[in-house]
Amino acid sequence: MKLIWEHPPAESGKYAFLSLEAATDALAKGEIDLLVTAPINKENIQSSAFKFPGHTEYLESKLKGKSLMILMSDTLRIGLITGHIPVSKVAESITPDLIKEKVAILYKTLVAGFCHIQT
C-alpha cells in the first residue's frame, strides 16, 4: 500500500480510534496516570463510534468530565480556552465562566503534575 500524506487511508482513522479507545479505557481503569495525544485526522476518524470534532471532546464524553487542551514544551505550558471550533466562533464562545473553568483545570493540572519537577 502506498501512503500519500494528503490522503491517509481509511484504515488509519480506524486504528487511530482503536488506539485512542484503548488508551482512554486504560486511563479510566487507572492502568495509566496520564494520556498524551497527538493530532488526529478529524475526517477519517469519524465513524459510528466516533462522532466528535476532536479527541478532546471524545475524552470528555468517555470520561464524564471536563478537559483542557494543553500545549507544552520544556519551559512553556499553554491551556486553550476554546476547543475545536471555527476561528469565527471563538469570540462568541469565550465567557467569564468558561475562562474560570479552564483556568481552574489548568491550575489543578499544573499543581498535580508539575510542581515536583526540578529544572
PEPECOR-V918310 format. One line per field, one symbol per residue. phi: phi as a letter, one per 20 degrees, with the letter a starting at -180 (. if undefined). A space follows every 50 residues. Layout:
phi->???
This chain:
phi->.eedgfcffgfffgffffffffffffffemfcdbcdddgdffeeefafec ccfafffffgffelbecbfcdbcfccccdefddecfgfdfgfeecgffff ffffffgfffffdcfeeed
